[in-house]
Amino acid sequence: MSLFKARDWWSTILGEKEEFDQGCLCVADVDNSGSGQDKVIVGSYKGYLRIFNPHPVKLGDEVQPEDLLLEVQLREPILQVEVGKFVSGTEGLHLAVLHCRKLCVYAVSGTQGNVEHGNQYQIKLMYEHNLQRTACNMTYGPFGGVKGRDLICIQSMDGMLMLFEQESYAFGRFLPGFLLPGPLAYSSRTDSFITVSSCQQVESYKYHVLAFATDADERQDTEQQKLSSGKRLAVDWVLNIGEQALDICVVSFNQGVSSVFVLGERNFFCLKDNGQIRFMKKLDYSPSCFIPYCSVQEGTINTLIANHSKMLNVYQDVTLKWATQLPFIPVSVKVANFQDLKGVIVTLSDDGHLQCSYLGTDPSLFQAPKVDSREINYEEMNAEMKELQKIIREATKTQDVLPESEKQRDVTVTAEVSPDLDEESQAIDSEVKAGAVPSVTVKITIQSRVAAQKPSLAVCVQAPLAVTCDQFVFGDLEPDSSETVVLSVFLKENCSPSELEGTCMVSYNIPTEMNLCSFILGIPRVAQCNFSLPLKLICFPAQPSKAANHKLTIDTNKPPISFVTIFPDFVDPSEGDQANVLGFEFLTGSKTTLLASKTSQRYRVQSDQLEDLWLVTKELIHRLGVHFKKQNCKDFACTFSGSIPLQEYFELIDRHFELRLNAEKFQELLSERAVQFRAIERRLLTRFKDKTPAPLQHLDTLLEGTFREVIALADAAEENQANMFQAFAKLKSATHLVILLISLWQKLSTDQVAILEATFLPLAEDTQELGWEETVDAAVSYLLRTCLSKSSKEQALTLSSQLSMPKDTSRLKKNITLFCDRLAKGGRLSLSTDSATQQAAVMPGGCATIPESDLEERTIIPGSTAMFSSNGHITKQKSKP
């Protein structure tokens, strides 16, 4: 608590149960008296406008009625009051009052009184503007460098800046990336508007950029139009402060350097005109309002900062010079001049306490109460210490070396995928046999808060997708700078991808004091982001097919939605809202059909290829989730009660494994023919070097034949490698589908789905040294011996520490079948090493043990429609959507 209280010079309470906020207080010579004496203008949310001319009050006296010059009810809530040169043809001061849907400008004048009651004051409406959007706040100034008048800029709740040239409306501009309105200020030195966005960034926009940008009423929505537009609203500079701002103020005293002051929730910033930080002060309290008020020493500025502890602190730059106690928590603070008394502090609370005070030495007689002394209970302290240490150990187990916020703070990378395909395809060297291979544009932006050395960008998409350029190298980035690149993604190989995802990764170095030289790199850092590609990049609408080899039925708990609503990019709007059948044709030639039931809450996906069901099923569930989320439906869920297609899945595994065996055979044959070819070459070289040439004995014919065999084997191995790549892509798609169906069938949590994905999709690429089959077999076996074990005997078994290519896939298929069977009988996925936890997870209440003959006899899962057997065969049940 401060030893000094604010000395009350004049105070009053406004109205009853009225509310006030930051913009409701203003001090100025609003009636143009010429005496240099300020008046206090206050507006309330109940619509009352009051103007005061304070006079000193002796201790014990009440405020005189003549101190209230004017009180009028405007019948609409007053958001903000400002005084400036708002009327054309005169440089007199006028009062601007901002309502929710209206801006009014008044002239305040006084008439000389002939009686003791004093002068009479009235306001006259000069002009008003009806607003099309709900206002939030406003600022004013000589926009564009005009002389002798002030223009007004109003920020709406939806992010539009509306600029008024006094009696006329000039234009409106939408702020890019707007989410929530922030404080707004105008800098006359740089002729720019400064605000703080919902991304916790201080942003500056030049007035001439706003004036020449695209009109808000004609703004273009599509990303392609934004890229081609030459009048896009661009930010002048951006500074990330990492917290929400309470207020912004731009000041310049004694012809000094103009400064931008930003009051955050925990910090106080002073910025230069270009957005660089002059200084900042970390506050150990929660501030409520502030105002920079004067410069008493060259190069420094004094600032008043009030907080929620009813304290008013006076800072000279970052040094605390004075602290005083207030009787309330102010929401707005101003500095005014009254009757030759300069520097009076005017404060206003949210419930209408208005006070004019000055700094003085009125010490508080508060004495801290005695602390109750008590004996220390060491046993309780030891128990509490052990509990706290346990919590600390648990919290630091999975903690990274650096916090996530620190990693992402210096350099950020964002990727924007165009909602439309490129008008002219950018596909290069594509092997797809389709007539036209589409491409989609991806715009990647790198923003640097600090200096970044030698940044390089790598863009990665999973084959068979490809990008036009995947590596970018930039020069050193300056603080608060950005780089933007544009590239296109297309389908290169003649097979469908398993994922429509991409990753952008930026590697850079942060210089330190030890390596300021350009030839010495600093601390290496990495920033990355992911982006999703549209489904129409790899397929297009086609005629639905009635017959199909593979069918899946997805159950939901909501009525079916027309495909016109959830697939507007694949359905012709002329079909109406009753479109319940949709066909997809992939660029590779295969087709998939999607049907919605008219009588039940089901959707069916069918295709001739199992792997082609994956992307369409995933897109269906995703779009349904997005649709019902927009409808504020929180209980939407998808389930799967059909049969897991293990037999068809095992056929894809066998096909992939067969190609791996062929690759080994080709490698062995190539090695043998290469050894034979080199042996023939040595013999021929010996014959040619002999002084007495001997007959070749058809060695040349044998060399030519061996060479042809090597070329034929190399071509066959290359073709087998391409087939193995396509088989692995199909296997990954089918694996994604099986994981999705198991998660819907067992209603697995996000963590359990992550365990499934790590088990069945451990490799991004398949090689002969480490293949998919042996890796998945080891992962599934580990789960069967840990969280899915049925006895402690199984948990005691040890797994082989060496992975090698198996002779066949029978063991893998048997383990996958057993894995699904134990999930169906109550097993739950968990990576916990606590055996008791595992047992409780595997054996829920009322669940019987798994019989020993579960791999020898066909097993029917109780409570479900999926059936498994030892050789991986399943019994299909017919179901209609």
C-alpha positions, -999 to +999 in steps of 0.1 A: +000+000+000+012+035-008+022+058+019+007+087+000-029+092-011-042+113-040-052+147-027-089+153-036-093+187-053-128+181-067-150+150-070-186+140-076-207+109-083-225+107-116-261+095-118-274+063-103-264+028-115-248+042-146-219+025-163-188+040-178-157+028-197-124+039-212-138+062-239-164+079-218-140+106-204-125+136-223-110+169-212-108+199-235-118+236-239-150+223-256-168+257-255-139+276-271-137+300-242-101+309-251-091+309-214-071+277-218-092+262-190-103+226-197-138+212-192-145+176-183-169+158-207-184+125-195-207+102-214-224+071-200-238+039-213-273+052-203-269+080-228-263+109-204-238+135-216-224+158-189-199+187-191-182+200-159-162+230-150-146+220-117-138+246-090-118+239-059-138+225-030-129+230+006-128+200+029-164+192+040-181+213+013-202+198-015-198+203-052-215+235-063-244+231-089-228+257-112-199+232-117-222+212-139-224+232-171-246+209-191-265+176-187-285+161-215-298+126-223-291+115-258-313+083-254-286+060-269-255+046-251-224+067-255-194+047-264-168+074-267-165+113-266-138+133-283-131+170-290-115+183-322-119+204-353-147+184-368-167+210-386-157+224-420-153+262-424-141+267-388-112+257-367-132+258-335-135+228-313-165+206-315-177+175-296-180+142-313-202+116-296-200+079-308-231+058-303-236+021-313-251+030-347-246+068-349-219+094-349-230+129-338-210+161-338-222+190-316-212+226-310-211+236-273-217+272-265-225+293-235-247+324-230-237+351-205-261+350-176-276+380-159-284+363-126-264+345-099-270+312-115-243+319-140-240+312-177-263+290-197-248+263-219-264+243-247-254+219-275-263+222-311-262+192-335-240+202-364-243+169-383-247+132-377-238+099-396-259+068-393-236+038-393-244+006-412-223-014-387-221-015-349-193+007-338-166-002-312-143+029-309-130+058-329-099+080-333-094+114-351-066+135-366-054+153-397-056+122-419-036+126-451-019+157-438-049+181-440-045+215-424-068+231-399-093+202-395-097+167-381-111+137-397-127+108-379-121+070-382-145+046-366-137+009-360-167-015-362-172-047-343-167-067-375-133-051-383-142-023-407-126+011-406-151+038-416-135+072-424-155+104-424-143+137-439-163+158-414-198+161-429-193+134-456-185+097-456-152+090-473-147+052-475-146+020-455-119-007-454-118-041-437-088-051-416-072-083-429-075-114-406-098-096-382-114-115-354-120-091-324-117-053-323-088-038-304-078-003-293-072+022-321-050+053-324-037+077-351-001+088-356+001+122-374+038+119-378+036+087-400+000+093-411-010+058-401-035+040-379-022+017-351-043-011-335-037-044-318-053-075-335-067-106-318-034-123-328-018-101-301+001-081-327+005-043-329-003-035-365+001-002-384-017+008-416-008+038-437-037+062-445-028+063-482-028+025-483-063+025-468-074+052-493-062+033-524-071-002-512-101-021-526-134-008-513-149-027-484-182-030-503-165-046-532-140-068-515-131-101-532-135-133-512-116-159-531-080-165-525-072-165-562-088-130-566-067-118-536-035-129-553-044-112-585-056-080-569-033-050-569-053-030-542-050-055-514-048-038-479-013-044-467+001-038-432+029-013-428+046-030-398+037-057-373+050-063-338+040-094-317+036-084-281+023-117-269-007-104-250-039-084-255-037-046-253-059-024-231-051+009-247-029+027-273-016+063-272+006+082-297+023+112-282+051+137-291+062+163-265+085+193-270+092+186-307+106+153-296+104+119-312+069+105-317+063+074-296+036+048-296+026+036-261+008+003-257-006-009-224-008-047-222-023-069-196+011-075-180+036-052-198+039-016-209+055-009-243+070+022-259+076+018-297+092+039-324+073+050-355+086+020-374+074-005-348+107-011-330+106-013-293+122+017-275+116+002-241+092-020-222+083-024-186+070-057-170+043-048-146+038-068-114+001-058-112-030-058-134-033-023-151-066-007-158-058+025-178-029+048-186-019+081-202+015+096-212+012+132-201+045+152-204+082+152-209+102+168-181+136+157-193+149+154-229+144+119-243+121+108-215+083+107-211+062+106-180+033+082-179+004+076-154-006+039-150-036+030-128-042-006-116-069-027-101-053-023-066-065+013-066-030+026-072-018+053-096+019+049-105+040+077-122+068+064-144+096+083-161+102+059-190+106+026-170+115+042-137+088+044-110+089+080-097+057+081-075+029+059-063-004+072-049-036+056-035-069+063-052-104+057-036-116+036-065-104+016-096-103+040-125-112+030-160-100+062-176-074+088-166-067+122-181-045+153-172-062+187-173-056+224-165-081+242-142-079+278-130-042+282-134-037+248-118-019+227-143-015+189-142-047+180-124-053+142-126-089+134-137-100+098-131-133+080-137-145+047-123-169+023-140-197+032-116-194+070-120-169+082-094-153+113-111-124+129-093-099+157-099-068+152-077-032+160-074-002+143-059+006+151-023+018+137+010-012+125+029+002+095+047-019+065+055-021+054+091-025+018+081-007-007+103-002-043+093-019-067+117+002-091+137+007-125+122-007-153+143+022-173+154+017-211+155+039-241+160+052-257+129+039-292+122+069-308+105+050-340+096+024-321+076+052-300+059+070-332+049+038-348+035+031-316+016+066-314+002+065-350-010+032-343-027+046-312-044+077-331-056+055-358-070+035-332-090+068-316-102+081-350-114+049-358-133+049-324-149+085-326-160+084-361-175+071-351-209+082-314-208+103-304-238+137-287-236+121-254-248+085-244-242+063-245-273+057-208-272+094-201-273+099-223-304+071-206-323+077-170-312+108-159-332+097-171-367+063-183-377+053-200-410+018-201-423+003-219-454-029-209-472-044-233-497-064-218-525-101-229-523-101-233-561-080-253-585-056-234-608-072-222-640-040-233-658-026-265-644+010-262-631+016-300-632+050-309-646+063-343-657+032-360-644+028-397-651-009-397-647-027-409-678-056-385-673-061-358-699-057-328-676-039-331-642-052-303-619-031-284-595-038-261-565-019-231-553-004-229-519+008-195-505+034-198-477+043-168-456+073-166-432+071-138-406+102-131-384+100-112-352+138-111-347+168-112-370+170-147-387+202-159-405+200-179-437+164-191-435+155-220-458+121-234-465+113-270-473+078-280-485+070-317-483+040-337-496+037-374-496+043-392-529+025-397-553+018-360-548+045-335-558+051-297-557+065-274-584+093-263-561+101-278-527+132-259-516+135-221-511+165-202-497+162-166-485+186-139-475+189-129-438+156-116-425+154-084-406+132-080-374+095-077-382+099-087-418+083-114-439+088-135-470+061-150-492+064-178-518+037-194-540+038-229-553+015-256-567+007-291-557-003-318-582-006-356-586+026-369-602+025-407-599-002-428-615-018-439-582-039-423-555-023-408-524-030-421-489-030-386-474-039-351-486-016-334-462+016-313-466+042-298-443+062-266-444+094-264-424+117-234-420+152-238-406+171-207-396+197-194-371+193-168-343+224-146-338+237-141-304+263-117-289+290-143-295+284-146-332+273-113-346+296-117-377+278-128-408+301-158-415+293-173-380+259-189-376+240-186-344+216-209-326+197-232-351+160-231-348+131-247-368+095-236-373+069-256-392+032-258-401+008-283-418-017-277-445-046-298-460-052-302-498-087-304-513-102-337-524-109-324-559-072-323-565-072-360-572-107-368-582-137-352-600-175-358-601-186-388-621-216-409-628-224-431-597-220-468-600-246-493-588-224-524-584-192-525-564-170-552-548-164-534-515-190-516-494-189-498-461-218-484-441-213-455-417-240-450-390-247-415-375-270-402-348-284-374-370-307-373-400-289-376-434-277-344-450-281-336-487-249-338-506-256-304-520-249-291-485-218-310-476-203-316-510-211-283-529-179-286-549-189-321-563-227-317-567-245-296-593-268-272-575-295-278-601-300-312-586-318-297-556-317-306-520-326-343-526-293-354-540-284-385-521-261-403-546-226-390-555-199-404-577-162-398-576-137-407-603-100-406-594-074-394-618-061-430-619-094-442-634-110-459-605-145-449-592-161-446-558-198-440-551-213-424-520-250-430-510-271-414-483-301-433-470-335-417-473-351-436-444-322-442-419-293-423-406-267-441-427-242-435-455-227-461-478-194-459-495-187-484-522-159-491-548-143-518-567-110-512-549-107-513-510-081-486-509-103-461-529-128-461-500-104-444-476-102-407-488-139-405-496-149-420-462-125-397-444-138-366-463-174-376-456-169-379-418-149-346-418-175-326-437-203-340-416-184-330-384-178-295-398-215-292-408-229-301-374-203-280-356-216-250-375-251-260-364-239-259-327-246-297-325-222-311-299-234-347-297-229-357-333-211-390-337-203-416-363-202-453-357-194-485-376-211-517-369-202-537-400-174-562-406-138-551-406-126-560-441-096-580-429-096-605-458-094-578-485-068-560-463-047-592-461-048-595-499-031-561-502-005-572-476+002-603-496+005-584-528+030-559-513+050-587-496+051-606-529+066-576-547+092-574-519+101-610-524+104-604-562+127-574-554+150-597-534+151-623-563+159-596-588+187-583-565+202-618-562+199-625-600+215-591-608+243-598-583+250-632-600+249-618-635+272-589-625+297-613-611+295-634-643+299-603-664+330-591-645+346-626-648+341-627-686+355-592-688+387-603-669+392-633-692+387-612-723+412-586-710+437-614-703+433-627-739+437-592-754+469-585-733+486-617-744+515-612-768+504-644-787+466-639-792+446-670-785+411-677-799+382-660-779+363-693-778+329-674-780+337-653-749+325-622-768+292-638-775+289-648-738+297-613-727+270-598-750+244-623-738+253-616-701+251-578-708+216-582-722+205-603-692+218-576-668+199-549-687+167-570-688+169-578-651+176-541-643+145-531-663+124-558-645+137-547-611+129-511-619+093-520-630+089-541-599+101-512-578+074-490-594+048-516-587+059-520-551+056-482-546+020-483-559+013-514-538+026-496-507+005-465-514-026-488-517-016-506-485-013-473-466-047-461-478-063-494-467-044-492-434-058-458-428-093-471-436-089-501-412-077-477-384-107-455-390-132-484-389-117-498-357-118-464-340-155-460-350-163-496-341-147-494-306-153-457-301-116-451-293-103-419-278-078-397-296-048-412-276-059-447-285-062-438-322-027-423-320-014-457-307-032-474-336-016-451-361+019-456-346+014-493-347+001-498-382+017-468-400+053-467-386+070-460-419+067-431-443+087-450-469+092-488-475+127-502-481+142-536-484+163-531-453+133-522-431+099-531-444+063-526-434+055-562-425+082-569-399+078-534-383+040-538-379+044-574-367+068-563-340+045-534-329+013-556-328+032-583-309+043-558-283+007-546-278-005-582-275+021-589-248+015-557-228-018-539-227-038-566-246-022-595-228-046-620-212-022-633-186+011-625-168+027-653-187+023-635-219+037-603-204+069-622-194+077-631-230+105-611-246+104-598-281+132-601-306+154-570-307+163-576-344+139-569-373+143-590-404+121-597-434+098-627-426+094-657-448+057-651-452+028-631-438+009-658-419+022-647-385+014-610-392-021-618-404-027-640-374-015-613-350-037-586-366-067-610-363-059-616-327-054-579-321-089-571-334-104-600-314-090-588-281-102-553-288-136-567-293-135-586-260-128-556-239-091-549-244-080-512-244-049-497-259-025-481-234+012-474-232+013-475-194+039-497-179+018-503-148+007-540-149-022-534-127-034-507-150-030-530-180-049-558-163-077-534-154-078-521-190-078-556-205-103-571-182-132-547-176-161-558-154-182-586-169-157-595-196-147-631-199-112-643-206-101-650-241-101-688-248-069-705-257-084-718-290-091-683-303-066-688-331-078-722-340-115-718-342-137-692-357-147-666-330-178-645-330-174-612-312-202-607-286-222-576-290-209-567-325-213-578-361-176-583-370-164-619-372-127-631-373-110-664-379-075-677-376-066-673-413-080-638-414-113-646-431-143-627-421-180-634-424-198-605-441-232-594-431-255-577-455-267-543-444-285-516-462-279-479-456 
